[in-house]
Amino acid sequence: RQYYADLASNEDGDRNMDDFSLALAAGKVTQEKINNLTEDKNSLFFTADEDKRLQLIHSPVNFGGRRTRKENKVACLIGLGSNATPVLLNTASALADCNLSTPTIDDITNCATKEEILALVCPQNLVTFPGSNCFIPSPWLRDFIIDSDSLDTIDLIPSVISRAKTFDEDHADDPTFKGKALAHAEDFALWGYGVGTGGVPETRFRILPEDGDLRNYSKQRHRDCLLPPIPASGGSITEGGSNSTGILSQLNHTMARQTEEAEEANNLRRKEIERLEEKEERKKNKMKDLHSTVTNMITL
């Protein structure tokens, strides 16, 4: 969490919020979406999980997509602490166009609770969100949702809208902020409504423990994001000295961060195993009613 809050690029990112909203707009070709998603390894993006809840994904990278390695191979990490798990992203599910039909944004933003939002009626044949199955938030929105400790997108909508209005008021006199936080928050609200009501499908991942690219990249990101910086050359660590105090403080902070998200990582592995078991069981159920000769042909 602190790593993202301290990024030097946060303010510049918030000055260009429209770029975040449009990066994965519907109609863009898949390769352009992949390039936009992976252009910054410090990016964090949102997807829907199987329970219609928010899933935080970060550190996207494409090991392919170049002359020497044409095929795209997009990896990322799930989880925010030392147990962040490297996975291979299914770009077909994550970056597919998502043209949602939702209640109007005016109706949604006038609601103060999740219950009020769910009671709204969706106009028929009206596309309100032309985007993708995943959503890239600007820095202020990313940090706000991380700090909220909530994965319920519909429950988050009223507080996100309120925070956006405050953000715009705080920066009203700064012409360098080109986009409006409220417009970006409204995009999230429409997408979040789709997540919470099942309109945004689950994004799929693959866990490949033996994949060298994933394993090495995970080590690099843990080293860059979790380990405290080494003291500058010439600095001394003396008992009770300020340098020693600062380093100990960093170490304590790092250890605290390393205890986060262990349960999330374990749940991810458990869900992947359950999904594979369910897939195998469905396969068995389909085959049990087939004639033995057909079954033998399939299994050969």
PEJO-V302005 format. One record per residue. N is the residue number from 0. RES is the residue in one letter. BURIAL is # if it has 16 or more other C-alpha atoms within 10 Angstrom, else .. D_CENTER is the distance of its C-alpha to the mean C-alpha in Angstrom with 1 decimal. Layout:
BEGIN
N:RES:BURIAL:D_CENTER
N:RES:BURIAL:D_CENTER
END
This chain:
BEGIN
0:R:.:13.3
1:Q:.:16.4
2:Y:.:15.4
3:Y:#:12.9
4:A:.:15.6
5:D:.:18.2
6:L:.:16.9
7:A:.:19.9
8:S:.:18.0
9:N:.:16.6
10:E:.:19.7
11:D:.:20.0
12:G:#:16.5
13:D:#:17.4
14:R:#:20.6
15:N:#:19.0
16:M:#:16.7
17:D:#:18.0
18:D:#:16.6
19:F:#:13.0
20:S:#:14.1
21:L:#:16.1
22:A:#:14.1
23:L:#:13.1
24:A:#:16.2
25:A:#:18.0
26:G:.:20.9
27:K:#:19.5
28:V:.:20.3
29:T:#:17.8
30:Q:.:18.7
31:E:.:18.1
32:K:#:14.6
33:I:#:14.0
34:N:.:15.8
35:N:#:13.9
36:L:#:10.4
37:T:#:12.1
38:E:.:14.6
39:D:.:13.4
40:K:.:12.4
41:N:#:11.4
42:S:#:8.5
43:L:#:5.1
44:F:#:3.0
45:F:#:3.0
46:T:#:5.4
47:A:#:8.7
48:D:#:10.4
49:E:.:14.2
50:D:.:15.2
51:K:#:13.8
52:R:#:11.4
53:L:#:8.0
54:Q:#:5.6
55:L:#:3.5
56:I:#:3.2
57:H:#:5.7
58:S:#:9.2
59:P:#:9.4
60:V:#:13.1
61:N:#:15.6
62:F:#:18.7
63:G:.:20.6
64:G:.:21.2
65:R:.:24.3
66:R:.:28.0
67:T:.:28.4
68:R:.:25.6
69:K:.:25.1
70:E:.:22.7
71:N:.:19.0
72:K:#:17.3
73:V:#:13.6
74:A:#:12.2
75:C:#:9.2
76:L:#:9.0
77:I:#:8.0
78:G:#:9.5
79:L:#:10.7
80:G:#:14.3
81:S:#:16.9
82:N:#:15.9
83:A:#:12.5
84:T:#:13.0
85:P:#:13.0
86:V:#:12.4
87:L:#:13.4
88:L:#:11.1
89:N:.:13.2
90:T:#:13.1
91:A:.:15.6
92:S:#:13.6
93:A:#:10.2
94:L:#:12.3
95:A:#:15.2
96:D:#:16.6
97:C:#:16.0
98:N:#:19.1
99:L:#:19.0
100:S:#:22.1
101:T:#:21.7
102:P:#:24.1
103:T:#:24.8
104:I:.:22.8
105:D:.:26.0
106:D:.:26.4
107:I:#:22.9
108:T:#:23.2
109:N:.:26.7
110:C:#:25.5
111:A:.:25.3
112:T:#:24.0
113:K:#:21.8
114:E:.:25.2
115:E:.:26.3
116:I:#:23.3
117:L:#:23.7
118:A:.:27.4
119:L:.:26.9
120:V:.:28.2
121:C:.:26.4
122:P:.:28.7
123:Q:.:29.5
124:N:.:28.7
125:L:.:26.7
126:V:.:23.4
127:T:#:21.6
128:F:#:18.2
129:P:#:18.5
130:G:#:15.0
131:S:#:12.6
132:N:#:10.8
133:C:#:7.4
134:F:#:7.3
135:I:#:7.3
136:P:#:8.6
137:S:#:11.7
138:P:#:12.4
139:W:#:14.4
140:L:#:11.9
141:R:#:9.1
142:D:#:12.0
143:F:#:13.5
144:I:#:10.9
145:I:.:10.5
146:D:.:14.3
147:S:.:14.7
148:D:.:13.9
149:S:.:13.4
150:L:#:11.1
151:D:#:13.7
152:T:#:12.6
153:I:#:16.3
154:D:#:17.6
155:L:#:15.3
156:I:#:16.7
157:P:#:20.1
158:S:#:19.0
159:V:#:16.4
160:I:#:19.3
161:S:.:21.7
162:R:#:19.7
163:A:#:19.5
164:K:#:23.2
165:T:.:23.9
166:F:.:21.9
167:D:#:23.9
168:E:.:27.1
169:D:.:26.6
170:H:.:26.2
171:A:.:28.7
172:D:.:31.2
173:D:.:29.1
174:P:.:29.4
175:T:.:26.9
176:F:#:24.0
177:K:.:24.0
178:G:#:21.6
179:K:#:21.6
180:A:#:18.9
181:L:#:20.2
182:A:#:19.6
183:H:#:16.0
184:A:#:15.7
185:E:#:17.7
186:D:#:15.3
187:F:#:12.6
188:A:#:15.4
189:L:#:16.4
190:W:#:13.0
191:G:#:12.6
192:Y:#:16.2
193:G:#:15.5
194:V:#:12.9
195:G:#:15.4
196:T:.:18.3
197:G:#:17.2
198:G:#:17.2
199:V:#:13.7
200:P:#:14.1
201:E:#:12.1
202:T:#:10.2
203:R:#:12.3
204:F:#:12.3
205:R:.:15.4
206:I:#:16.4
207:L:.:19.2
208:P:.:20.8
209:E:.:23.6
210:D:.:21.7
211:G:.:22.9
212:D:.:20.2
213:L:#:17.4
214:R:.:19.7
215:N:.:20.8
216:Y:#:17.4
217:S:#:16.2
218:K:.:19.5
219:Q:.:19.2
220:R:#:15.8
221:H:#:17.2
222:R:.:20.4
223:D:.:19.0
224:C:#:16.6
225:L:#:18.7
226:L:#:22.3
227:P:#:24.5
228:P:.:26.2
229:I:.:29.7
230:P:.:32.5
231:A:.:34.2
232:S:.:37.3
233:G:.:40.3
234:G:.:38.5
235:S:.:40.1
236:I:.:38.9
237:T:.:41.7
238:E:.:42.1
239:G:.:41.4
240:G:.:40.5
241:S:.:37.8
242:N:.:36.1
243:S:#:36.1
244:T:.:34.8
245:G:.:31.9
246:I:#:31.0
247:L:.:31.4
248:S:.:29.2
249:Q:#:26.4
250:L:#:27.0
251:N:.:26.9
252:H:.:23.6
253:T:#:22.2
254:M:.:23.7
255:A:.:22.2
256:R:#:18.6
257:Q:#:19.4
258:T:.:20.1
259:E:#:16.7
260:E:#:14.4
261:A:#:17.2
262:E:.:17.4
263:E:#:13.7
264:A:#:14.3
265:N:.:17.6
266:N:.:16.4
267:L:#:14.1
268:R:.:17.3
269:R:.:19.4
270:K:.:17.5
271:E:#:17.7
272:I:.:21.4
273:E:.:22.0
274:R:.:20.6
275:L:.:22.9
276:E:.:25.8
277:E:.:25.4
278:K:.:25.4
279:E:.:28.5
280:E:.:30.2
281:R:.:29.7
282:K:.:31.2
283:K:.:34.2
284:N:.:34.7
285:K:.:35.0
286:M:.:37.4
287:K:.:39.7
288:D:.:41.5
289:L:.:42.2
290:H:.:45.6
291:S:.:46.0
292:T:.:46.9
293:V:.:43.6
294:T:.:41.7
295:N:.:43.5
296:M:.:42.7
297:I:.:38.9
298:T:.:38.9
299:L:.:41.1
END
